[in-house]
Amino acid sequence: MSKTAAETSHNTDSTDSTETSNVNTNDDATSVNPAHYLMWFRRDLRVHDNTALAALCEQANADNASVSAIYFVTPEQWQAHDMSLTQLDHIARTLPILAKSLQTQLNIHLTVQLCPSFSNCVEAMLDICSANQISTVMANHEYEGNEIKRDEQLTKQLANNDIEFVRWHDQCILPPQTITTNDDSMYQVFTPFYKKWRHTLDISTIQMHEASAINGNTKAKLEVSNASATIEDIERVSKEVGEDYQKALQNAGLLEHMDIDVQLEHARAAYPAGEAAACQRLEDFIAEDIDNYDISRDVPSLNATSQLSAYLTIGAIGPRRCYLQATLQLSKALGELHGNDGDALDSGDSFDNTNNSDINRWISELAWRDFYRHVLDYKPELIRHQAYKQETDSKINWSYNQQEFNAWCIGKTGVPLVDAAMRCLNATGFMHNRLRMVTAMFLTKDLLIDWRLGERYFMQQLIDGDFASNNGGWQWSASTGTDSAPYFRIMNPFSQAKTHDTDGEFIKTWLPELKAIPAAILHSEDKMRQALAKGGKFADIDYQLPMVEHKAARQLAIAEFKKQ
């Protein structure tokens, strides 16, 4: 992988910087009040391939400046944004690992400060910059509305104090507004967006952004009141914040129907914290599962997906690394096909034109992630619960039946695949992507319940909850979003189970009460009703009949959308 300018600068200037440091030791006058720069971590909790961090380290070494880092824990803001407890716990587990990596690899000290809300962050940042003579702050862009407002406020207030605030695009492989139509407008449909996205990457050089260790004034520490400055303190405050957050969710009645300790235990086992764990998971996926991804990704009983979304969401791994690793594997596969070493494609070859549907399919999932962020940048009002297609959304007579919504939440709809998926979500904090579509479409089409309720519930539970992708997926299912499913294309949860859980393995794992029922019955609504009805073969099983009849519900939904 190519070296960035930051990495090259470190290699060429390291000797000079060391000599300068030695001179400074002997001559105190030259080391008085060196420049002090600040890295602000947000959803980029990693050392490698971090655009802002690499840029800041490059500039700091060129200026012989010291560098510190800050992370703000904002529980009240996170709760307002419906962050799940499992995601907060993942962040809390990652912070001490990040702090150690920064110290050992880059000579940078991380401070973690508790700030309830984003407005508190602005005030805290101004105080930190003033107390520590910070002249430059760098961070990576965030694209949601409250985050943008926070950054705009801070930019103005820092500028009033002659402090530079620089933000870099880092969440996407290709930043928002770089993939547009010929008239510079945002693509409304994914397929043409994807074609241009792939073509742009085919003719571009995508590089990893590697930060250089800070040579001058190593291990500078921030003067911050009420902050965690040691790894032990970071571990302690992270644990306390998690416990307080759990109490807040319990007091709000959001955890009544679930065993949150079981969910946390599963999430911790399934998602070991830290950048190294994320990178190892990527390596394992590339080596073991990506070559069967196109088919296996739709089978929920298989652990065949990358399982990287939770790490991408908090930035423990970057999307560029994922893309580059996948294209390297694609290049090797093409090389084997043509009988060479496959280190690189010949000039003019297009990755997307290769026949490896498995790797290309996974790369397309990375493109979907970019696409939804581009959409959010194009339509920021999405953050305010507005539909992409407002003309469709506003005319639907959405239901707000609380009893039916609760049945969906706890997995008691009488539809096996839907119930198994929801119980899996509640127990683990994760749901397979195919099942996200099935459960979302059941809620919005079979029950005609407002997609916003389901969108929020997913955010409150998912360890990989991410506004852009979650909103995009829900509006796709509800037929109110960009590139959404046509209103008449409504998934049948029984036929979906037959296709993707043929033997009923996933269903029976999460609905053990149905273990005795053959898959052929579970996959047929009519047979299920007959088997569970009074006098039926399985009438003694404690499982409810389907709450709606899918065929009739589908016709009602189509009629509702057609009245437009």
Residue pairs with C-beta under 8 A, 6 or more apart in sequence:
1 207
1 208
1 324
2 205
2 207
2 208
3 11
3 207
3 210
4 54
4 58
4 207
4 208
4 209
4 210
5 58
6 54
6 55
6 57
6 58
6 209
6 210
6 211
6 212
7 54
7 210
7 212
9 58
9 61
9 62
9 212
10 57
10 58
10 61
10 212
10 213
13 61
13 62
13 215
14 212
14 215
17 61
17 64
17 215
17 216
18 215
20 64
20 215
20 216
21 215
21 216
23 30
24 30
24 31
24 216
25 31
31 217
33 133
34 64
34 65
34 66
34 216
34 217
35 60
35 63
35 64
35 65
35 66
35 135
35 136
36 65
36 66
36 67
36 68
36 132
36 133
36 134
36 135
36 220
37 56
37 59
37 60
37 65
37 66
37 67
37 68
37 134
37 135
37 136
37 137
37 138
38 67
38 68
38 69
38 70
38 128
38 129
38 132
38 134
38 136
38 137
38 138
38 222
39 52
39 53
39 56
39 67
39 68
39 69
39 70
39 108
39 137
39 138
39 139
40 52
40 69
40 70
40 71
40 72
40 125
40 137
40 138
40 139
41 69
41 70
41 71
41 98
41 110
41 139
42 71
42 139
42 140
42 142
42 147
42 315
43 140
43 142
43 171
43 313
43 314
43 315
44 50
44 52
44 53
44 140
44 170
44 171
44 315
44 318
45 71
45 91
45 94
45 95
45 98
45 275
45 314
45 315
45 316
46 98
46 275
46 278
46 315
46 316
46 317
46 318
47 53
47 98
47 101
47 102
47 105
47 106
47 211
47 275
48 208
48 210
48 211
48 275
48 279
48 318
48 321
49 208
49 209
49 210
49 318
49 320
49 321
50 140
50 170
50 209
50 211
50 315
50 318
51 140
51 168
51 169
51 170
51 209
52 138
52 139
52 140
52 166
52 167
52 168
52 170
53 106
53 138
53 209
53 211
54 209
54 210
54 211
54 212
55 138
55 166
55 168
55 209
56 67
56 136
56 138
56 211
57 67
57 106
57 108
57 211
57 212
57 213
57 214
58 211
58 212
59 65
59 136
60 66
60 67
60 214
60 216
61 212
61 214
61 215
61 216
64 215
64 216
64 217
65 136
65 216
65 217
66 214
66 216
66 217
66 218
66 220
67 106
67 108
67 214
67 220
68 108
68 109
68 111
68 132
68 134
68 220
68 221
68 222
69 102
69 108
69 109
69 110
69 111
70 110
70 111
70 112
70 113
70 125
70 128
70 222
70 224
71 95
71 98
71 110
71 111
71 112
71 113
72 112
72 113
72 114
72 115
72 120
72 121
72 124
73 112
73 113
73 114
73 115
73 237
73 238
73 241
74 115
74 116
74 117
74 118
74 120
74 121
75 88
75 114
75 116
75 241
75 244
75 245
75 248
76 116
76 117
77 116
77 117
77 118
77 146
78 88
78 245
79 245
79 248
79 249
79 252
80 117
81 144
81 146
81 459
81 467
82 456
82 459
82 460
82 465
83 459
83 465
84 429
84 459
84 460
84 461
84 462
84 463
84 465
85 242
85 245
85 246
85 249
85 255
85 260
85 263
85 264
86 263
86 264
86 267
86 429
86 461
86 462
86 463
87 310
87 313
87 314
87 429
87 462
87 463
87 464
87 465
88 241
88 242
88 245
89 242
89 264
89 267
89 268
90 267
90 271
90 273
90 310
90 314
90 463
91 238
91 314
92 238
92 239
92 241
92 242
93 238
93 268
93 273
93 274
94 273
94 274
94 314
94 316
95 110
95 112
95 234
95 238
96 231
96 234
96 235
96 238
97 273
97 274
97 275
97 276
98 110
98 274
98 275
99 109
99 110
99 112
99 231
99 234
100 231
101 274
101 275
102 108
102 109
102 110
103 109
103 110
103 219
103 231
105 213
106 211
106 212
106 213
106 214
107 213
107 214
107 215
107 218
107 219
108 214
108 219
109 219
109 220
109 221
109 222
109 229
110 234
111 221
111 222
111 224
111 227
111 228
111 229
112 227
112 228
112 233
112 234
112 237
112 238
113 124
113 224
113 226
113 227
113 228
114 226
114 227
114 237
114 241
115 121
115 124
118 146
118 147
118 149
118 150
119 150
121 150
121 154
122 150
122 153
122 154
122 157
124 224
125 137
125 154
125 158
126 154
126 157
126 158
126 161
128 134
128 222
128 224
129 137
129 158
129 161
129 163
130 161
131 222
131 223
131 224
132 222
132 223
134 163
135 162
135 163
135 164
136 163
136 164
136 165
136 166
137 158
137 163
137 164
137 165
137 166
138 165
138 166
138 167
138 168
139 151
139 165
139 166
139 167
139 168
140 167
140 168
140 169
140 170
140 171
140 315
141 167
141 168
141 169
141 170
141 171
141 175
142 148
142 151
142 171
143 171
143 176
143 373
143 376
143 377
143 468
144 376
144 383
144 467
144 468
145 380
145 383
145 384
146 383
148 380
151 165
151 167
154 165
155 165
158 164
158 165
159 165
169 175
169 176
170 209
170 315
170 318
171 315
171 319
171 373
172 319
172 369
172 370
172 373
172 374
173 197
173 201
173 206
173 319
173 320
173 323
173 366
173 367
173 370
174 197
174 200
174 201
174 370
176 373
176 374
176 376
176 377
176 378
177 374
177 377
177 378
178 200
179 187
179 193
179 196
179 197
179 200
179 370
179 374
180 186
180 187
181 187
181 192
186 374
186 375
186 378
187 193
187 196
187 371
187 374
188 482
188 483
189 482
189 483
190 367
190 368
190 371
190 482
190 483
191 483
193 367
193 371
193 374
194 364
194 367
194 371
195 352
197 367
197 370
197 371
198 350
198 351
198 352
198 363
198 367
199 350
199 352
201 323
201 351
202 349
202 350
202 351
202 352
206 320
206 323
206 324
207 320
208 320
208 321
208 324
209 320
221 229
222 229
228 234
228 236
228 237
246 255
246 260
249 255
249 260
250 260
254 460
257 406
257 409
257 410
257 426
258 426
258 427
259 427
262 427
263 426
263 427
263 428
263 429
264 429
266 427
266 428
266 429
267 428
267 429
267 430
267 463
270 307
270 428
270 430
271 277
271 307
271 310
271 311
271 463
273 316
274 316
275 316
275 317
277 311
277 316
278 308
278 311
278 316
278 317
279 317
279 321
281 306
281 307
281 308
281 311
282 306
282 308
282 317
282 321
282 322
282 325
283 325
285 306
285 307
285 308
286 325
286 326
286 329
289 296
289 304
289 305
289 306
290 306
290 326
290 329
290 358
290 359
290 362
291 333
291 356
291 358
291 359
292 304
292 358
293 304
293 305
293 358
293 359
293 361
293 362
294 357
294 358
294 361
295 358
296 302
296 304
296 305
297 304
297 305
297 361
297 362
297 433
297 434
298 434
298 499
298 500
299 500
299 501
300 421
300 432
300 434
300 435
300 500
300 501
300 506
301 501
301 505
301 506
301 509
305 432
305 433
306 322
306 362
308 317
308 322
309 464
309 466
310 430
310 463
310 464
311 317
312 318
312 319
312 322
312 369
312 464
312 466
313 463
313 464
313 465
313 466
319 366
319 369
319 370
322 366
323 363
323 366
326 359
326 362
326 363
326 366
327 351
327 363
329 359
330 351
330 354
330 356
330 359
330 360
330 363
331 342
331 343
331 344
331 345
331 351
332 342
332 343
333 342
333 354
333 356
333 359
334 342
334 345
334 349
334 354
334 356
335 341
335 342
335 343
336 342
337 355
345 351
351 360
351 363
352 360
354 360
368 469
368 472
369 468
369 469
371 472
372 468
372 469
372 471
372 472
373 468
375 382
375 388
375 468
375 472
375 482
376 382
376 383
376 467
376 468
376 471
379 386
379 388
382 388
382 471
383 467
385 452
386 393
387 393
387 394
387 475
387 478
387 480
387 481
388 475
388 480
388 481
388 482
388 484
389 475
389 479
389 480
389 481
389 482
389 484
391 564
392 479
392 480
392 487
392 561
392 564
393 478
393 480
395 563
395 564
396 448
396 480
396 560
396 561
397 448
397 560
398 448
398 449
398 450
398 451
399 447
399 448
399 449
399 450
400 449
400 450
400 453
401 447
401 449
404 447
404 449
404 547
405 443
405 447
405 449
405 453
407 413
407 547
408 418
408 422
408 439
408 442
408 443
408 447
408 449
408 454
409 422
409 426
409 457
410 422
410 423
410 426
411 418
411 419
411 420
411 421
411 422
411 423
411 426
411 510
411 511
412 419
412 544
413 419
413 422
413 442
413 544
413 546
413 547
414 528
414 543
414 544
414 545
414 546
414 547
415 442
415 493
415 494
415 546
415 547
415 550
416 493
416 497
416 504
416 507
416 511
416 514
416 522
416 528
417 435
417 438
417 493
417 494
417 496
417 497
417 501
417 506
417 507
418 438
418 439
418 442
418 493
419 510
419 511
420 506
420 507
420 509
420 510
420 511
421 431
421 432
421 435
421 436
421 438
421 439
421 510
422 439
423 510
423 511
424 430
424 431
424 432
424 435
424 506
424 510
425 431
425 458
425 461
425 462
426 461
427 510
429 461
429 462
429 463
430 462
430 463
430 464
431 439
431 458
431 462
434 496
434 500
436 458
436 473
437 473
437 476
437 477
437 491
438 491
438 493
438 496
439 454
440 451
440 454
440 473
440 474
440 477
440 478
441 477
441 485
441 490
441 491
442 491
442 493
443 449
443 451
443 453
443 454
444 450
444 451
444 454
444 474
444 477
444 478
444 479
445 477
445 478
445 490
445 491
445 553
445 554
445 557
446 490
446 493
446 548
446 550
446 553
446 554
446 557
447 547
447 548
447 553
448 553
448 556
448 557
448 560
451 474
451 475
451 477
451 478
451 480
452 474
454 474
455 470
455 471
455 474
458 465
458 470
458 474
459 465
459 467
459 470
462 470
471 481
472 481
472 482
474 481
475 481
475 482
475 484
476 483
476 484
476 485
477 484
477 485
478 484
479 485
479 486
479 487
479 561
487 557
487 558
487 561
487 562
488 558
488 561
490 554
490 557
490 558
492 550
492 554
493 550
494 523
494 524
494 525
494 528
494 550
495 523
497 504
497 507
497 522
497 523
498 519
498 523
501 507
501 519
502 519
503 519
504 514
504 517
504 518
504 519
504 522
504 523
507 514
507 519
507 522
508 514
508 515
511 543
513 541
513 542
513 543
514 522
514 541
514 543
516 538
516 541
517 531
517 538
517 541
520 527
521 527
521 528
521 531
521 538
522 528
525 546
525 549
525 550
525 551
528 545
528 546
529 545
529 546
530 536
531 537
531 538
531 539
532 538
532 539
532 541
532 543
532 544
532 545
533 539
533 545
